[in-house]
Amino acid sequence: MSIIDERELLELDPSTLLLVDTRNVMGNEQKTNELLRNDSIKHTVHISEHPFFVEEGGHNNGRSPIPTKGIVKGLYDSLKSTGKDIVLFADDKSFFHTRLYVVFKLYGYDVKIYIGSLDTLKKVAEKVDDVSVELPREFESIDELPDSNFYTTLEEVEKNLNDNNHLLIDVRARSRYLGEGDSMDSKSGHIPTAINIENRELFKDGNISLDVLQDELVDIKKFDKVTVSCGSGMSATPMFMFLDYHDVPVKLYGGSFSEWVREGKKIVSNETTLKERVLDIE
């Protein structure tokens, strides 16, 4: 698994690349199709949200269940049958490429993810081979859970609420974290002990940056265990990728706040800061 920027993408041999377009409008197939019609990118393979990013009946009871192993294997095998290196990309301020990147990682599949500008990607796309990929419609039934080194469940999150050496990071907008209203879920607030580092803090000029939050990283690395959460396990994936890149022992809470609410667990609206959590362990 590797993260590449504009410079690194331009250094790669285009003939070896399979550019995988993960752009989607969350939960809206019609708008996704409009996006692709209005801004098509030649010589790329588009992956739809369902079932490859989100599988109804998949792992967890949140709004965006993690796909099961059979679906992920089917997708990976289809892409890899080209014999080329898989490079995931999305549009600016997106989390779809990071979601698929993390989904692949949860089952041990190796891909690259591009975090530079879409304009640079489009220039490279003109030089890659035009390869036809038939995506799978039928999938194996494989009884294998996501890697527990990187994925966590409601039960584990609930258990860790009593562990001061565990840090829970909620990446949603601050207003949702503070319980000031939520259009996505039936309740507003956050899981007890969670701190808030908004997803937008990871982006510079519309693209994910690996150089941000350096002061916060110093404190985050003081914890033995870190979990990232959002509304449904989608927008927390940029933070997961960022922390994993910086060697933080991080896990994605796949069900996130939507599952927590659906299961009737306690929520709070008071703010807990990172500095306050650090004091708990020092």
N, C-alpha and C positions, 0 to 999 in steps of 0.2 A: 504494500500500500504506500503510495507516495503522492505528495501534494506538489503541484508544479505551478509556477507563475508564468508571466509572459515571456521572460527571458528564457526560461527552461523549455517552454513549449516551442519557441522558435529554434532552439538548438536541436530538437528532435527531427529525425528523418520522417517527413510526412507520409512516405510510402509504408511506414510501419504502424501507422495510427488508425484506430477506429474511433471516430469522434461520436460520442453518445450524447444526444440532446435530451436533457432531463427537464426542460422547461414545461411547466404545467401551471394552470390556474387552479388553486386548491379547491377540490370538490366541485369543479365546474368544467365538464368536458366540452361544452359548447364554446366557452370563452377560450379554452385551451386550443381548440381547432381554429378559432379566429386568430389567435396569436400566431400559430404556425403558418396560417395562410398569409398573414400580413408581414411576417418576418421570417420567411423560410431560409434555411441555411443549407446550401448544397453539400452533398457528399457526407451527410450525417445520418445517424439512426435515432429516431425519436422513441422514447419509452413513455408510455402512458402511466398515469398515477395508479390506476387499478388494473391488475392486482399486484403490480411490481413494487410500488412504494407502500401501498396500503391494501391489506387483504381482509375483507369482511370475514370474521371468524378466525382471524389469525391470532397471534400471541398478544394477549392483554385485552382488557375490557374498556379501553379508551376509545376516542373517536377515530383514531388512525392505527388500527392493529398492525403490528409487524408481520410481514409475510412469512409464511412457513417455508421450511427448507426446500421442499419440492419446487415451489415457484421460483425461488432465488436460484436454485441450481439450473432449472430450465432456462432462465434468462441468461445466466452466465455462460452456460454451454453454447447457447445460440450465438452470443456475441463472440465468444472465443473461437468458434468454429471458423472464423475468418482468418485465424492465424495472426491477428494483429493485436497490438497493445490497446487495451480499453482505456479511453480518456473521457471521463464524465465532465460535462459543463452545463451551465445554466445561465440565466440572465442576471442582471445586476440585483443586488440585495435579496438574493434567493436563498432558499434552503433545500431545494429539491435535489441538487447535485450532492449536497452533504448527506441528505437522507439516504439516497441510494448507495453512496459510498459507505455509510455506516451499516446499512443492511447487508451489503456484501461482506464487510468486515466481521459482522456477527456470525457469519457462517464460514469464515476462513477463505474467502475468495479475494484474489489480488487484482486491484484496479488502480488506475491513476485518477486524480481529480484536479481539474484546472480551476484556479481561483483568480485569474487575470481578467482583463476586459473582454467583452464579447466582440468588440471590433477586431482585436488581434486574432481571436479565435476564427472569425469569419475569413480573414486573410489566409490563415493556415488551411482552412477547410477547402479553399479553392485548389490546393495542391495535393490533397489526399486522394487516394483511389476511391472511385465510386463503387462501393461494395453493397450488394443486396443481402439483407439479413432477414430471414423469416423468423419472427418471434413466436415462441410456443403458445399454444392455446390449451393444451392438455399437459398435466403435470403429474410427476410421481408423488406418491404419498410416502413421505419420509419422516419417521418419528425421531426428530432431533431438535432440541431446543437451541435458541440463540446462545452463543458463548457467554457463560456466566461471569467471565472475566471482564466483559464489556457491557453486559445487559443486566438490569435488575428489575425485580418485580415489586408489586405493591407490598407483599408480605415482608420483603427484605427492607424496603424503605421504612415501613412501620416499625420494624425491629430496630433499625438504626437511629430512630428518633431519640433513643436513650443513650446513644453513644456519642460523647463529646468529640471524639476523634473522627467523626463522620461529618462532612460538609455537604449540604444540599443547596444547589444553585438553581433558582427559578429565573429563566431568561425572558419571561413575558414582559409586556409593557408594564411600567410601574403602576399605572392606575389599576390594572387587573390584579397585580400582586397585592396592592393595598386595599382591595375590596371595594373599589369605587365604581364597579359596574363591569359586566362581562357579557358580551353578545354571543359568545361561543358556548358557554356552559351555564348550567342552571343556577349556580352559585358563584360568588365572587370572593376572592381572598387567596390564601395560599396554604400549603402544607406547613404545619408547625416546624419551627427551627430554620426554615428556608431563608436564605438571603436572596437579594435581587440584583443580578447583573444583566441588564437588558441586552437582548440579542444585537441591537444596533451598535453597541459598543465595539463589536468585532469588525465593523465595516469601515473602510476608508475609500472615498470616491466610488461607492457602490460595490466594492469588492472586499472579500474577506482578507484581513491582514493578520499575519502571524506575529507582528511586532507590537501589538497593542496590549494594554492591561498588564504592563510589566510590574508595576507596584503590587497590583492585586495578585499576580502569580506568586510573588514571594510569600504572601500570606496563605494562599491556597495550598501551596506545597507543604505547609506545616501540618496538614491533615493526612491521616492514614488512608482515608477513603473519601472519594468525592462522587456525588451523583448529580447529573444535570436533568432538569425537568422543564416542561413548558405546558402548553395546553393539551397536546395530544401526542407528543413524541416526535413531531416534525421539526419545529423551529429550534429545538434544543440541539439538533445535530451539528450546526456550526460550532457551538461551544464545545460539544464532545470532541469534534475533530481538532479544534484549537488546543484543548487541554491535553488530549492524547499526543499531539505533536510535541508538546512541551513536557512530556514524560510524567504527567499527572496520572495517578491511578484512578481513572474516571470510568463511570458506568452511565449508560443511558437508562432513565426510567421510562420504559416504553409506553406505559399507559398514561403517565403524567397526570396533570390536575384533573382532566376529564374522567379518568378512571377513579381517582381518589374521591371525586364528588359522587360518581355513580355508585360507588361502594359504601357511601354514607359515612365516610371518615371525617374526623374533626378538621375544620379549617379555621384559620385565624386571619386577622387583617393588620395586626401590629407589625411594624418593621423590625427586623433583626439585621444588623449590619455585619459585614465581614470582620471588622475590628472587634465587635462584641463576641463573635464566635471564636476568634483567636484567643481572647481573654479566657475563654472556657478551658483552653488546653495549656495555657502558659502559667 
